[in-house]
Amino acid sequence: MSFTLLSSPLQGFTDFRFRNALNNQFGGIDTFYAPYIRLNGKFIIKNSYQRDLLPENNVGLEVIPQIITNDADEFLFVANYVKELGYKELNWNLGCPYPMVTKCGMGSGLINESQKINEILKKVHSESDILVSMKMRLGYENSEEILKTLPILDSFPLKNIAIHARIGKQLYKGGVNLEGFQKCIDIAKHTLYYNGDITSVAKFREMQELFPTINHWMIGRGLISDPFLPSMIKNNTLEYPENKIVLFIEFHNTLYQQYSTSLSGATHILLKMYHLWEYFSLSFSNPRKTLKKIKKAKSIKNYEAAVADIFNTEKNLR
């Protein structure tokens, strides 16, 4: 069965620079979801959101913008904005698990407010022709929340519902709830996409066997920790390319150069790269030691030396 691979949006990670570098270096992702736009009560699109969605920054990529909100007017404002840029679809984030979002009644903190969801979707569909899709978790407190909300969604012409098979309260801890996802399959009338813990080709194959009716698969953190993963899934291989470390070095250097140019000051650059290495390190022989070297680098010069040392060590192991 043919399938589609999607990049799940991660705030602070999967911006246009990352998307382009990944696509050019590795490929494998069919559609990228942009990190969410949040208005914070002001009807102003921040410059960073604008840059991320500019068509000239996403040439050759299929990108779907995303919004996080609990307000229909905000939704419509962003819908009009992305339409002006040429986008036909807007994804609504009901999945973000972070307390600073959920305590405001957004992200996964909104899933159990089925009446509010209904009101927002009703207004959006009556006043805009934007195609709406959803990104959800199974709930915030428990996995029953989504089961009460899915019937409400049945009355709207949603393109799809992507479900991360955890509850918000878990953040990213603990395993995915595959039984909970199956319950969604059993009652949902919309097309469902699967998201959660696709971290290897073997894991992807396992999920395919478990859910044979699903043909859209979202990869989030697994994509950052192993950027080879989408192309390996597409090529149906467990083997990394022989020049794996060389390809990764090119990928890293592209990102490092772009963030060095776009971010102001060593502190911001080092922090950005450190957060990326929290994931990158997982693909290296000694993740803990690798990340420790990056963390200890308190200057650009030391960072570059640490990275060179990490890459040389890895080359010598192969």
Residue pairs with C-beta under 8 A, 6 or more apart in sequence:
1 212
1 215
2 215
3 208
3 215
3 216
3 217
4 30
4 31
4 215
4 216
4 217
5 28
5 29
5 30
5 31
5 217
5 219
5 230
5 233
5 234
6 29
6 30
6 31
6 32
6 33
6 162
6 193
6 216
6 217
6 218
6 219
7 14
7 19
7 22
7 29
7 31
7 32
7 33
7 218
7 219
7 220
7 223
7 230
8 14
8 33
8 135
8 162
8 164
8 195
8 218
8 219
8 220
8 223
9 32
9 33
9 34
9 35
9 36
9 66
9 93
9 135
9 220
10 35
10 220
10 221
10 224
11 35
11 36
11 96
12 35
12 275
13 35
13 224
13 275
13 276
13 279
14 32
14 33
14 34
14 35
14 223
14 224
15 34
15 35
15 52
16 34
16 51
16 52
16 53
16 54
16 57
16 58
17 255
17 258
17 259
17 262
18 224
18 255
19 32
19 58
19 61
19 63
20 57
20 58
20 61
21 251
21 254
21 255
21 258
22 29
22 223
22 227
22 251
23 29
23 32
23 60
23 61
24 254
25 227
25 247
25 250
25 251
25 254
26 227
26 228
26 230
26 231
26 247
26 251
27 230
27 231
27 234
28 229
28 230
28 231
28 232
28 233
28 234
29 219
29 223
29 230
30 62
31 62
31 63
31 64
32 58
32 61
32 62
32 63
32 64
33 63
33 64
33 66
33 91
33 135
33 218
34 52
34 53
34 63
34 64
34 65
34 66
35 52
35 66
36 66
36 67
36 68
36 93
36 96
37 45
37 46
37 49
37 65
37 66
37 67
37 68
37 78
38 67
38 68
38 69
38 106
39 45
39 69
39 74
39 77
39 78
43 73
43 74
43 77
45 78
45 81
51 57
53 63
53 65
53 82
53 85
53 87
54 85
55 85
55 86
63 87
64 87
64 89
64 90
64 91
64 133
65 78
65 82
65 87
65 89
65 90
65 91
66 90
66 91
66 92
66 93
66 135
67 74
67 75
67 78
67 79
67 90
67 91
67 92
67 93
68 92
68 93
68 96
68 101
68 106
68 107
69 75
69 78
69 92
69 106
69 120
70 104
70 105
70 106
70 110
70 113
70 116
70 120
71 120
72 119
72 120
72 123
72 124
75 90
75 92
75 120
75 123
75 124
76 123
76 124
76 127
76 128
78 90
79 90
79 124
79 128
79 130
80 128
82 90
82 130
83 128
83 130
88 130
88 131
89 130
89 131
89 132
89 133
89 159
90 130
90 131
90 132
90 133
91 132
91 133
91 134
91 135
91 162
92 132
92 133
92 134
92 135
93 106
93 107
93 135
94 107
94 108
94 110
94 111
94 117
94 134
94 135
94 136
94 137
95 107
95 108
95 135
95 136
95 137
95 162
95 164
95 168
95 195
96 102
96 106
96 107
96 108
96 168
97 107
97 108
97 137
97 140
97 166
97 167
97 168
97 169
97 170
97 171
97 172
98 107
98 171
101 107
101 109
102 108
102 109
102 140
102 168
103 109
105 113
105 116
107 168
108 136
108 137
108 139
108 140
108 167
108 168
109 140
109 168
110 116
110 117
111 117
111 136
111 137
111 138
111 139
111 140
111 145
111 146
111 149
111 168
112 139
112 140
112 141
112 145
112 148
112 149
114 148
114 149
114 152
115 152
117 149
117 152
117 153
118 152
118 155
121 132
121 153
121 156
122 156
124 130
124 132
125 132
125 156
125 157
131 159
132 156
132 157
132 158
132 159
133 158
133 159
133 160
133 161
133 162
134 153
134 158
134 160
134 161
134 162
135 161
135 162
135 164
135 195
136 146
136 149
136 161
136 162
136 163
136 164
137 146
137 163
137 164
137 165
137 166
137 167
137 168
138 145
138 146
138 163
138 164
138 165
138 166
138 167
138 177
138 180
138 181
138 184
139 145
139 146
139 167
139 168
140 167
140 168
140 169
141 167
141 168
141 169
142 167
143 167
143 177
143 180
143 183
145 167
146 163
146 180
146 184
147 183
147 184
147 187
150 161
150 184
150 187
150 188
151 187
153 161
153 188
153 190
154 189
154 190
158 190
159 191
160 190
160 191
160 192
160 193
160 216
161 188
161 190
161 191
161 192
161 193
162 192
162 193
162 194
162 195
162 216
162 218
163 181
163 184
163 192
163 193
163 194
163 195
164 176
164 195
164 196
164 218
164 220
165 176
165 177
165 178
165 180
165 181
165 194
165 195
165 196
165 197
166 172
166 174
166 176
166 177
166 196
167 177
172 221
175 197
176 196
176 197
178 210
181 194
181 196
181 211
182 210
182 211
184 192
185 192
185 211
185 213
185 214
191 216
192 214
192 216
193 214
193 216
193 217
193 218
194 207
194 211
194 214
194 216
194 217
194 218
195 217
195 218
195 219
195 220
196 218
196 220
197 203
197 222
198 204
198 207
198 217
198 218
198 219
198 222
198 229
199 221
199 222
199 225
199 226
199 229
200 222
200 226
200 229
201 229
201 232
201 233
201 236
201 237
201 238
202 238
204 217
204 233
207 214
207 217
208 214
219 229
219 230
221 279
222 229
223 229
223 230
224 276
224 279
224 280
225 279
225 280
225 282
225 283
226 282
226 283
227 248
227 251
228 240
228 241
228 244
228 247
228 248
232 238
232 239
232 240
241 247
244 318
245 311
245 314
245 315
245 318
248 283
249 311
252 280
252 307
255 273
255 276
256 273
256 307
259 269
259 272
259 273
260 269
260 300
263 269
263 272
266 299
266 300
269 300
270 297
270 298
270 299
270 300
270 303
273 294
273 303
274 294
274 295
277 290
277 291
277 294
278 291
280 290
281 287
281 288
281 290
281 291
281 294
284 290
284 310
284 314
285 313
285 314
285 317
290 310
293 306
293 309
293 310
294 303
294 306
294 307
294 310
296 302
296 306
297 303
297 305
297 306
